[in-house]
Amino acid sequence: MKKVLSLVLVALLILGSFSFVFAEDAETVKITVIHTNDTHARLVEDSYNGVIGFAKIAALIKEAKEANPNTLVLDAGDTLHGMPIVNISKGENAIKVLEAAGYDYLTLGNHDFNYGKDRLFELRDMSQVGMLSANIVDEKGEYVFTPYVIEEVGGVKVGIYGLSTPDTAILTNPTNVPGLTFEDPVEVSKEMVDELKDKTDVIIALAHLGLDESSSITSKALAQAVEGIDLIIDGHSHSLLATGQLENNTLIAQTENYGKNLGFVDIEIQNGEVVSMAARLLAAADTAETVADPELAAFIETIKPENDPAFTEVIATTDIYLDGVRENVRTKETNLGNLSSDAARDATGADIAFVNGGGIREDIPVGEITKGKIAAIFPFGNTIEVKKITGADLKAMLEWSVSDYPAAKGAFLQVSGLEFTFDPAQPVDSKVMEITVGGEAFDETKEYTVAINDFMSAGGDGYAMLAKYDTQTIFGTYEEIIQNYLVTNGTAGSEVSGRIKVLEVVVEEPEPVEPTPVEPAPVEPEPVVEEVIYIVVPGDVLWKIAAQYNLTYQELAEYNNIVNPHLIYPDQIIKVPAK
């Protein structure tokens, strides 16, 4: 009897150990979060610019869901506006593509309001992709979008809440968001975490905040200020976070922009606790062998011809590269910025014309320029207005333009009709040192006519000083005016010519001291290093290239006889001296 009992106990112990293993396996769940941000309506694959395209993204999502059914697909905003293929439908084409690709939720970026809040509400009501934002409320203090959802994924409860940048109030035309308040993301997140922490195993903030220092609140600051957020799927700053960024035990994930990368975050949950998270990106170059989803590819083809008759018309050609690279138009004078502002001044007859760097969305390579290309560069449909303002407010505009330099800032102004110099070392509101208007001395007490877009005119991009002035005249859109200018003038006069000058910091060399004669020690000859040839790619700046080789940009400019070190072009050959 004892022998039988012993055998039974041994059997129970063995079965118990097996059941423990099975229980442990059952309590470990892997969830995959697929994400995009700042696609700006890039629906179509573009191998030249490294854009995956949504037909391939759809195929990749299906493949990931087959590998792991516990998959969520999220988008962090600036999705519904940007390119003619979407703008022509006022965002509906983007919604249809996201639905077909298998997206679950998106949050709202500032540019998603560009059609006005009423149109966005129409898109919200027609969309099967849930729109989330917990910090946008109406005059009654009520949510206008779903603040959060709780999804059960593989038995794990995942809380997802949305956040939109408070800067939306000035980063879309203020007339697009009347009656809406964008509340503090930190305070709202504390409320969301309190609401979700006892109801969920994982908390995700789906945010359009970004990491730009010029933003009023960043995702990094949010993670540092609020405990309990496991993951922030982020957008707005177009940041490339190859493996994410960990801040205060919160992982921040972002994919750069335009669908150049598809983001993946793998989350492992054990016994209701997050035990690991890993972020990764799949670049467009890695999807060369991916077969696009045939149904979505066919749908995209059906909406492309709507633009073809008008947008394929060639209006001009250029034999020079026109620089509209995001980092350049938001930090310095460029030839495309000059061309654009010259066109606005020519059409309006204003003393001065401004184009905000954030309004220029693409560059122009050498060759033919089509209407579609101009529409892609200026996709927002902004009209140009003329106002008469005081010299004091004109100077305030220039101060605001350079206040965050060298950080890339959408409010940075490309100019026509004036030149100015600024000193980055000086305090905010005291950086602008010299201004001339039409070749004459600037006068703060004088009034000047300025051509700006309707976005800035209403106080957008932080130019609140403009909102108090009456509009004297309204002209056509940027794309119309620039098309007409190119037909008449081509690109003549657009070269970088010192309209915006940055005061260089000059360090005085100490007086030379005669050295005491010393018998030189024998020196082994250094090995000869061959001169390096570097080919410039879009987005390069000289100081970044120089830093790679432990040089200053001045040394590199002098060695290559570059007259303006702030202007280099893609495919330009830079010779790096041996050191």
C-alpha positions, 0 to 999 in steps of 0.5 A: 500500500505504501509503495502504491501511495508513493507512486501516486505521489510521484505521479502527482508531483510530475503532473504538477510540474508539467501543469506549472510549466503549462501555466507559465507558458499560458501566462506569457504573451507576446504582443507586436505593435506596428506603427507609423507617423508623419506619413503626410499622405505618402500613399504611393511607393517611391523607391527614389525617396525611400518611401515604402508605400501603403500597398506594401505596408498592408502586405507587411501588416498581414504577414506580421499578423499571421506570424503573431495574431496578437498584433496592434497597428497604430499611427501617430498622426499627420496622416490625413493631409499632405499630398495631392492624392489625399488633399483632393479628397480632403482626407478621405482617401487616406482613411480608406487606405488605412482601413484597407491596410488594417490599422486599428487606431490613430491620433491627431497631428496638427496637420490633420486639422488642415481641412478645418475641424468640421471636416475632421469630424466628418472623417472621424465619423466615417472612419473605421480606424479609431481616432484617439485624443484625450487632450482635445476638448470643446467649449464645454470641456467635453472630449471631441475624440475618443480619449482612450480604449482598452483592447484585449489582445491574447488575454492581455488588456492594453490601454491606449490613449491619444495625445495631440501637441498643444502647439496645434493651436498655432501649427495649423491655421488657427481658424481651423480649430475655433472652440477647441482647447488642447490641454496639457499632455502631462496633466492629462496623462496623469489622469489617463494613467490613474484611469487605466492602471487598475484596468490594464496590463499595458499602457500605451500613449499614442502621441503626436508630441515629438522630440524637437526642442522648439516644441512646448512639450516633448515625448521625452519630457512627458515620459520623465514627468509621468510614471506608469506609461509603458510605451509612447508611440510618437510622431511630430518631430520626424525623429529616427529612433532605430531601437527606440529611446528609453526615458524613465522606464518608458520606451519612446518609438518613432519611425522618422517620416513619410513611411520611410520605415515601418516600426515594430515594438515587441512587448512580452507580458508575463503574469500581467507584468511587462517583462520586456520591450524591444523596438525596431524599424524596417526600412524601405530598402529592406522591403524590395522583395515584398509583394504589395497587397494587390487589392490596396495597390489596385485601389491606389491606382484608381485614385491616382488618375484623378490628379493626372490631367492637371498635375502631370503638366510640365510648367518649367525646367531647372538646371540647378538643384532647389533645396527644400530639405526640411532641416535646411529650410527650417534653419537657413536661407535656401535657394528654394526659399528665396524663389518662393518668397520672391514669387510671393513678393512679385505677385503682391507688390509687397515690400517684403514677403515671407515663407515659413520653412515649415510650409516648404515640404519637398525639394526640386531636383534638376529637370522638369518641374510639374504642377504636381511637384509644386503642389507637393512642395506647398500642399496646404492650399494656403492663400497669400495675404498682404498686411501693413505692419509696424517695423517693431512687429517686423523685428518681432517676427524675425526674432521669433523666426530665429529664437530656437536656432540652431534647432529646426523650426517650422516658423523659421522664415525664408525672406524676400525684400530684406536682409538681416543678421542675427547672433545666436549667442544673444538672448531670445528677442535680442538676436537680430542685429542688423536689418535692411529693407529694399536696400535701405536702413530699417526703421522700427517706427515705419510701416511695411507691407508684408506678404504672408500666407493665411496661416501666419496671417491668423497667428499660425506658427507663433506669429500672433503679432500678425493677427491684429492687423487687417488684411489689405489684399488676398491673392491666390495659393502658393502653388498658383503664384509660384507656377506663374512665377516659374513660367515667367522668370524661371529660377533666376535670382534664387541663389543663396546671396546672404539674405540671412546671415548668422554672426560667427563667433570670432575667437581672438588668437593670443599673442604669439610667444617665442618658444625657448629653443629646444633640441628637437627629438627624432620624430617618426614620420606619420603614415601618409593618409589618402585624401577622402572623397565624400559625396553629399546626400540630401539633408547633409550640412557641412558641419556634420560632414566635417565632424565625421572627420574631426574637422571644422566646417571652416577647414572643409570649406577652405579646402574645397574653395566653398564660398558659402559654407551653409550651402551644399548640394546633393551629389556635390563632391567634398574633398576631405584633407588628410590629417 
